[in-house]
């Protein structure tokens, strides 16, 4: 090989610049392509040594002829005295002299200069590894997007072997998926699928990528395709059923559940899905009634079919319950105590069959010498979550001279709120996803009272609640529906939220604490830093914020929004989570000769900061009928956003009503649908009244948030039930 001069580059070194058109065929890429980002600003001696070490390792690799080394030279300016070609030529020349290198095994080296982002996106899928350097151009690395490429240490460079394009595509796809770069991951999964079928995990990840970018039909198609190869893969069946249900395709979900139950008869979860799946949203009142009757009928059928005679049947039923809840039942807006109790008794029987030692009544343990009552709180959601955020107030203001607080965190998403729970607890136990371990800890702690902040949202929590782990067990309104469980003694609620006949809605004994029953911390909302343009909203619009989950919107009330729009021509209704409602609203608006697309904005809100900004930017908060907003209403109040609400028949329909009553701003509480419309219209058209309502709300926050009265009453209840059940023959117990 001839020695290169200043203007001569080694014949195996290519240069590729930003003004070249990206044509991979001109790059002479190899089956195995390696990429580096040298820091060209470091001392030339150090740069030379590291590049020489890399090239030497490339040359010594048995597959050298199948390797290409791509070197980013972005940092080198035209005025720089540094010449990448010259450095590389010198390295190659020295290698030739030191190791008698044949020209036929010279490495393929490609210099990349100032590639655009689109060019990098074209090139990166062809790169198998990025070699880690001691000194790297981190800016160029970040801008290129090459951080996703699998990293290779220099000392392993001589050992790497040729990897198939399919394997590399799969590796890159999984990396992209884990980083949340779903569209890029999809391209790599598609590339892999051209070569081979893939395993079950591939189909799950591939489908989830489509779901994450809201391409539901494609997500379903991938799962269905996977089931052609893996007919007995329970995970694929499970995800197919769930995505059909979540996307409003209830009949398809039930059909797929029936198929899965037939193929996998020992998987109890598919029996649960086939019998008890409910819609997330309904198209008509008649459909609600149809599925209500179906649930009652199919629940009875499921109970009859459930056998717990053999050890395997007991275990199968137990594991089936770990992945199923009847969460959507109460959203049908009727008294569910009978159906809920029947289902809960089935759960209790299954748990009793598996843990007979944990369902027997427990005697109230004596108080310790300090006289304190031991109260435990168990939840999968002891982090920033709507169903348990309110609980921090009960713990913050607890009388620690009278009570010892135990918390059992069974989830695994700890955050700053988790740290608050830890701070307010005497004992904080984090036992994620281990039912037996948490149950044993609760028993060993000899609690007097065990409280479930919510029962109904998390399947393993329902299973735990179906056992008897403490003498007194309570549920609270994190999920404001009766548990129906024979192992739950009390439901802790609110005076302001319960109607006169409230006890008939619960299997538990109802306890009504003063006011709203919780000491809710005042939300930290900060200041507005956004404009309406940031959310594609008209500056002149009257913004109605409709922020509830889609399953809270029942079809018999769709006409209300259309009527408001008819009377307030500049109305815009913002749905952060309402995409599933689009078809229904189109029909409701068409009934009054309006196009819902002119009034309804379906826009996901990515962060809490954006969500709070929307509360500030909106003019009116529209609460839902039959199931009122809890945390959402409290956050709206913190932002002084006027709320229109109409009290429902059950506690779950009285949240916003109770907040406004306690706040003392009641003129936006409607008594019926027509009043609701009139108030919403008046708030939209009368800016002076709207401002007055907001002003009065702002002046009365202290009467609503951080209420200590209910905490005092709660602790009085705790003391009363413990006193009633303490053994009378123990001379040393006392409750202060």
N, C-alpha and C positions, 0 to 999 in steps of 0.2 A: 504494500500500500504506500502510495506517495505521501510525502509530508505536506499538509495543507498550509497555504499562506493566509494572510489577513483576509483576502477576498475569495478564498476558496474554502468551501465547506466539504466535510467528508461525504462521500457519495451516498451513504446510507442515512443522511440527516436531511429531513424535509422541514420546510418552513410553512406555517399556515397562519395567515393574517386575517384580521377582521374584515378586510375588503374582498376576501375570496368568497366565492359562493360555496356554501357547505355542501360538499359532495364527498361522502365518505370513501368513495372508490379512489379518489385521488390521494388519500392519506396513507395508503398502503398499510392499513390496519392489519393486525394479525389475530389469530384465534385467542391469544392472551395479551391484553393491553394494559399497561401499567402507567400511572399518572403521578407526577410530582409537581410541587409548587415551591421551587427554591426561593429563598430570600436573597435576591441579587444585590441587596445593599450591604450584605455582610462582607467582611474582608475576603478578598479574592482567594487567598490561600485556603481559608476554611471552606469556601464554596467549592473550590477545586477538589479538595480532599473528599468531601461528602459525595459529590457527583461521581468521582472516580470510584469510590466504594460501591456505589449503586451499579454503575456500568460493569464493574468487575464481577459483581454477583450475577448480573444479567447474563454476562458472557459465560459464566461457569454453570449456568442452569442447563440441564440436559435437553430441555426444549427450547433452547435459545432461538432456533430458527422459527419458532412459533410465537416469539415474543416481540412486542413493540414497546418502547419507552417514550411516553409523551411528556414533554417538559414545557410548563407554562413559563413564558418569558415576558409577561405583561409589564413588569416593573422596569424593564430596560428602556430608557428613552433613546430617541434617535441621536441625541447629543452626547450620550454616555460613551465613555472610552471603553466600557465593558463590552465585549463581543462574545455572545453565547456560542456562536459557531467556532470561534477560535479556541475557546476553552474546551469545548467538546472534541475538537480536532486534536488538541494537545493530549487530552486524556486517551483517545483512541490510539494515537501514535505511541504513547508510552506503553499502553497495553500490548501493542504489537511487538515492541522491543522486549518488554519484560516477559511476556508469556508466549512469544512466537505465534501470535494470533493469525490464523488464516483469514483471508478476506472473505471467504465463504461463510464464516461464522460471525462476521461483524454484526453488532446489534442494530436493529431498526430504531432510529431515534427521530422523533418528530417534535419540532419546536412550534409552540402555539403562541401567537402574538395577538393580544387584545381581542379575544373572541367576544361576540355579543352574547347576550343571555339566550337568545333563540338558538344560536350555534352550539352553545354548551348543552342545551336541552337535547339537541340532535345527537351530539357526540357522547354524552355521559352513559347512555344505555350500552354503549360498546366497550366501556371501561370495566375491567374486572376488579382491579385493586388500585388503591392509592397508597403509595409508599410514604410512611411517616418520616419526616426529616427533623433534624435537630433545630434548624432555623427555617421557618416556612413563611411564605407570603400569605399571611392570614386574611388580608383584605381580598386578594384575588381568589383565595380558596372559598371564602364566604360568598362572594359575588357569583362565582361559577356554579354554585350549588353542588359542588363535588363532595361536600361533607357526608353525603349519603352513601358514597362508595365505600365498600368494605376496606378497612385499614389493614395494611401489611407492614410488619416490622422488618427492618433491614436484614436482621440476622436470619429471617425465614425466606428471604428472597430467592436464594439458590435452591430451595427445596420445593417451591411451588410447582405443581404440575398442571397440565392443561385441563381446564374445566369445560364441560359442555355448555353451549349457549343456553340450553334449557335450564341448567342448574344455576347459571349466573343470573338469568332473568328472574328465576324464582327467588334467589337470595336478595336481589335488588328490590323485587316487588314487596317482599316481607319487610325489608328495611323501610321502604317508603310508607307502607301501611302503618308500621309502628310509629312513624313520625307524623301521621295524620295527613300525608300528601296523597290523598286518595285517587285523584285523577291520574297522577303519574304512576301510582301503583297499578291501576287498572291496565295501563298500556303494557306494563311488564307481565302481569298475569296473562293478558291476551297473547303476548309473545311466547310465554312459556307453554300456553295451551296449544300452540301450533306444533309443538314437539311431542308432548305427552299429556296424559290425563291429569296426573297430580293426585294428591291424597285428600282426605276429608278436610283437613285444616285449610288447604288451598281454597276449596269451594266456600268454606265459611268466611275466610278473609276476603275473597274475591266478591262474594255477595255483599258483605258488609261495606266494602268500598262503594258499591253502587247505592246502597241504602244511605250512606253518609252524605252523598251528593244529591239525595232525593230522587234517584232514578229507581223507583220501586219495582217497576215491571222487569227491569234488567236484573235486579237483585233476586227476584223470585225465579226468574229464568235460570240463573246460575245454580240455585239450590235444586231446582227440578232436574237440571242437567246432572248435577252431582248424584242425585238419587238414582239415576239410571245405572250408575256404576256401583254405588254403595247403597243398595236397597235397604239394608238393615242398620244404616248409620242413624242412631237415635238423635244425634246432635243436628244433623241435616233436617230431619223431620221436625224437630223442635223449633228450629229457627224459621223454617218455612211456615209453620202454624202461627208463630208469633208475628212475623212480618205481614202475613195476610190479615191477621186481626188488627194490628196497629195501623194498617193502611186502609181500614174500613171494609175489607173484603171478608166479612164474617162467614158467609156461607162457604167460601173457599177454605177458610181456616178450619171450619168444622169438618168439611169433607176430607181435608188432608189429615186431620186428627183421627178420623175414623179409619182411614187407610193405614196410618201409623199404628193404631191400636190393633189392627188385624195382623199386620206384619210382625209387630213386637208385642205379643199379648201379655208378656210379663212386665212391661213398662207401664206402671200404674198412671204415670203422668199423662199418657195419651188417652187413658180412660177419662181422666179428669177433664182434659181439653175437649174430647168428643162429646161429653155429656153437658159440660157447664160453661163452655165458651159463650161470652156475651159480646155484643157490639160495643165498640168504643163510641161511636155516634149512631144515632137513629135517623131514619128518613121521615118518619111519621109517628104520630101518637099510636096508631094501630100497630106499628112495628114494635114499639115498646111493650104493648100489651101481649103481643105474640111471643116475644122472647121472655117475658115475665112468666107466662104460662109454661113455656118450654123448660125454663130453669126448674120450676117446681116439679114438673113431670120427670125430667131427666135426673134430677137429684134423687128422687125416690128410686128410680131405676138403678142408679149408681150404688146407692146404699144396699139394695137387694143383691147386686152383683159382686159386692166387695166381700171377699172371704179372707179371714185372718186365722185360718185353722193351722196352717203349716208355718214353720219358721221363715221359709222363703217368701210366702205371701205377706207376712208381717213386714219383712225388710223391704219388699217391692213397694208396698203401700207407703211406708215411711219415706223412702227416697222419692217417690212420686210427689208427695206433699212438699218437698223441698223446693220445687220449681213451679208451684201453682198457688195463686190466690184468687178469691172471688171478688176482687177489688171493685169491679165495675157494677156489681149488683145494686148497690144503694143509689147509683146515679139514675136509676129508673124512676126515682121520686115517689116511692111508696114506703109504707112501714115494712121493713124487711126483717123484723125481729123473729118471725116464725121460720122463714127460709134460712136466715143466718144461723139460728139456733140448731136447725137440722144439720146444716153443713158442719157447724162447729162441733156438734156431737159426734159426727163421723170422724173428724180430725182427732177428737179426744179419744175415741175408741182405738184408732190406729196407734196413737202415741202410748196409750195404756197397754196395748198389746206388746209394744216394743220395750217400754220402760215401766213395768208394773210397780216397781219399787218407788217410782216418782209420782204416783197419782194418789197416794193415800193422804188423808188429812194430817196436818202437822199441828202439834201443840205449840202454843205461844211460848217461846223461850223466856226464861227470866231475864230481867234487866241486869246489866253489869253493875259493878260497884258505883260507876259514875252516873247511873240512873238514866242513861241516854237510850232513846229508841233508835234502833237500826233500820233505816229505810233505804232500799235499793231501787235503782232505776236501770232498766235494761233496754237497749235499743241498738239497732244496726245503724242508726242515724245520729249518733252523737258528734255531728259535724255540722257545717253550714247547710241546713236543710229545713224546708218549710214545716215539716211535721214535728220537729223537735226544738227549733230555735227558741220558742216561747219558754221552754223548760229551764233555760238558764236563769230566769227570774226567780223561780221557785227555789233554786239552789243558792243563788246569790244572797237572797234575803232569809235563808233558813236560820233558825235559832240554833246555833251550834252548841249551845249549852244544854239543849234538850234533845238534840238529834245527831246521830252519826250518819253521814251520807255516803252511800256506796254507789258507784256507777260501773256498769258493765257494758263496754262498747264492743259489739259483736261484728261491726263492719270494719272496713279498712281504708277509709279515705280521710285520715286525720288532717285537721287544719287549725286555724286560729280559734275557731269555736270549740273544737275538741280540747284545746288547751284551757279554755274557760271551764269546761266541764271538769277537767282534771283539777284545776285550781279550786273549784267550789266543792270538791269531794274530799272526804276524809280518806277514802280508799277508792282508787280508780283502777279498774282492771280492763285492759285491752286484750280481748280474746277473740280474734277474728275468725269467723267461719268454722267454729268448732262447737257444735251444739252440746255434746256431752261434757266437754271441759267447762263451759260456762255454767251449765246446770249444776255441776258438782261444786264449783266455786260458790255459787249462790247458796247451796245447801250448807256447805262448810262454814259460811259466814253467819249462819243462824240469824237471818233477818227476821224482824218482826213484821215488816210490810214490804212487799215487792210491787213496784209500779211499772207498768208498760206505758210510756208516753203515747204510743200508737200501736194498735193491733189491726192488721188488715192490709198493710202495704208491703211488708216483707215476709216471705213465706216461712223462713226458719223462725222468725219471731213468733208467728202464729203457733208453730209447733211447740216452742218453749212455753208459751202462754197456756197451752193445752195440758201442761203438767202442773203438779202442785209442789212448788218449791219453797213456799213460805206460808205461814198460817193465814195471812191476809194478802190477797192479790187484787190489784186495781188496774183499770185502764183509764186513760185520759183522752182528751179530744184532739190529739195529733192526727188521728183519723176519726172523725166525729160520727161513728156508727157503732152500735152495740157489737161486741165480739161474739155474742151468742154462746160463749164457752162456759161450761159448768165450773171451771176452775177460776173464773174471774168473779170476784165478790162484789166489787163496786165500780161504778163508772163515775169519774170525777168530772163534773161539768160546770156550768155557769148559770146563775140566777137569771141574767139578762137574756140568755140564749135559749132557755127551755120554755115551751108552752105549758099550759095547765095540765094537760094529759101526758106529760113527758115520760112518766114511768112506764107507760104502755109501749114505749119505743125501745125498751132495754130489757135484756135478760138479767143484767146486773142490778143491784140496788143503786139508785141514782143519788149522787151527792152533788148538790148545787152550791158552789162557792159564790161569795158575793161578787158583784160586778161582772166582768168577763171571765173570771175564774183563773186568769193567769196574769203574771207580772211581766208584761211584754217589754223588752228593752226598746227604748226609742231608737228607731233606725237612724243610722248616720247617712245622711243623703248629700251632704256637701253643697256645692253650688253648680249651677248649670253652665256647661262649657260647650254645648252643642247648639246648633240651629235646626230648624225644621228641614232645611235643605239636606242636612246630613242623613235624614231618614226618608227622603223623597216625598215630603209632605208639603202641601201648598201653604204659603204664608198667610193667605186670606181664609183658610179653612177653619171650621169649627171642629176640633179634633175630639172624637169620642174614643176613649181608650177601652178596648175590649180584650183584656189580657188573660182571661181564664183559660184553663186547659180545654180542648175541644169537647171532652165528654161532659163538661158542665153545661153546655148549650143544648137545650132540648128543642126539638123541631116546632113544638106548639107555640114557641115564643119568637120564632124568626121574624114574624110579621112586624114586631115592635121596631126593629131596626129599620125596616123598609118604611114604616110610617114616620119615624123620626126624620129619615132622609127626605121624605115627601114634604115635610113641614119646614125642614132646615136645608135649603138647597145647597148651602156650602159645607154640609157635613162630610166629614171623612172618618171612617171607622177603622181603627188600627188593630189588627189581629197579629200579635207576635207568634201565636201558636195555632192559628185557625185555618190552616190550609185545607184540612179535611172538611171544613164547613163551606167551602167555595161553591160547590154545586147546589147545596141547599139554599144558600143566600141568593144565588142567582135566580132560583125559582121564586123565592119570597119577594124579591125586588121586582121581578117581572110582573107579579100580580098587581102592582100599582104602577105599571108602565115605566119602571126605572131599570137601568142596567147596573147591577151591583158592582161591576168593575169600575164604574165612575165614582163610587163612594167607598168601596172597601179596599184597604191596603193590607196585603198579607206579607209581612216582613219579619223574618226571624231577628231576634235581638241576641247578639253574641255574648255580651258581658253585662254584669250587674250595673256598671257605670252607664251603659247605654239604656238599660231598663229604667234606672232612676231618672235619666235625662228625659225619657219619654213621659214619665209622670209629670215632670216640670213643663214640658212642651204641650201636653194635652190640655184641653179645656174642661172635659167632663170624664169621670170614671163611671162606666156602665157595669153595675154588678149583675151577676147571673141569677136567674130565678131558680128556686128549689135547692140549689147548692151555692151558697154565697162565698165570696172570696175572703180568706182569712188573712194570711200574711200580705197578700196583694193589697187588700183594703187598708191594712195598717200602714203599709209603705206609702200608699196614696195619701193617707191622712198626714203622714210626716212631710209630704211634699205639698200639703194644703190643696189637694186636688178634689173638688167637689164630687161626692159619690151619690149616684142614684141607686137606690135599692128598694126591694119589696120583700118584706119578711115572708119566709116560707113556713111550711107546716111542721118541719122538724128542726132540731138544733142546727143541723148542717146548712139550713137555709136562713139562719138568723145571725150570722157573724157580723156582717157590715151593719145591720140594724143595731146590734148591741154596742158596737163601737161608737156609732153616732149618738145613741142614747146616752152613753157614758160621757161622751164629748159635749153633750148638750146642744148639738147642731142637728135638729131633727126635721127641718123643713124640706129635706130632700129624700125623706122616707115616704114611699108610696104605699097605698093600701091595696091597690089592684093594678092591673095592666094599663088601664087608661090613665090613671094618675101617674104611673111611671113614665108614660109617653109625654104627658103634659109637663112634668118636671124636667125631663131631659130636653125637651124643646125649649122651655123657658130659660134653662141654663145656657143653652146654645145661643139664643137670640138676645138675651138680656145680660149684657156684659157687666152692668152695674150690680145686678143681683148676684151674678156669679162671683164677682170680686168680693162682695159682702160676705158670702158664704165662706170663701177661702180665708178671708180675714178673721172671721170668728173661729174657724178651725185652728188657725195659727196661734190664737190666744189661749187655747184650751188644751194643748197637748199634755200638760202636766196632770190633768184629771184622768187621762187615759193610760199613759205609759208608766211603767215602773210602779204599778199599784201594789202596795204592801198589805192592803186590807185582806185580799184573798189569800195571801201566804199565811197570815195569822189564822184565818179560818181553816185552811188546809191542815195546819199543824194541830189545831184543836180537834179536827176530825181524826187525825192519826192517833193522838193521845187517847181519844175516846174509845176507838176500836181496840187498841192495845189494852187499855184498862179493863174493858169488858172481858177479854179473853185470857188475861194473865191468871195462872193458877192461884187460887185463893189461899192455898196452904203454905205458900212461901213467905216467911216472915220478913225477908230482906228486900223485897221489891218495893219500889215507890216511883211515882211519876210526879214530877214537880208541877 
